[in-house]
């Protein structure tokens, strides 16, 4: 039961992070390929 709650929270967090990244950087819908590079780029930019 706890595992399901944690899994659901991780999924919600991942979706929210992707949406925030897309909205903040002004991208259109995420590409069908993996969006890791688009998610990692803003973090790398803000770290500098």
N, C-alpha and C positions, 0 to 999 in steps of 0.2 A: 504493500500500500504506500509506504513512504517512498519506495523507489519510483512508483508511478507519479507521485506528486513532484518529486525532484525532476523526473524526466519531462513532465509537462512544463515545469518552471524553466528548464533549460531551453525547451523549444520556443516558449513565449519570449524568453530573453533574446534568443538568436534572431527570431523574426523581428522583434522590436529594434535590435541593433542594426539589422539590414535596412529596415524602413528609415531609421534615423539617418543612416549613412547616405541612402539614396536621396532623401529629401534635402539634407544639408549640402550635399555636393551637387545637387541639381541634375543628377542622372535621370534617365528615363527608367523604365522597368529593368530589373536586373537581367543580364543575359542568361541564356539557357545553360551556358557553361558555368563552372563554379565561380562564384563572385568573391572568392577570397582575396584576390588582388585588389578589387575595388574596396573591400572592407579594410584591408591592411593599409592602403595608401593614406587615408585621412589620419589614421593613428600615427603613422610615420611622420606625416607633415606636422601634426600638432606637437609631436615630441621634440621637434627641432626648435 
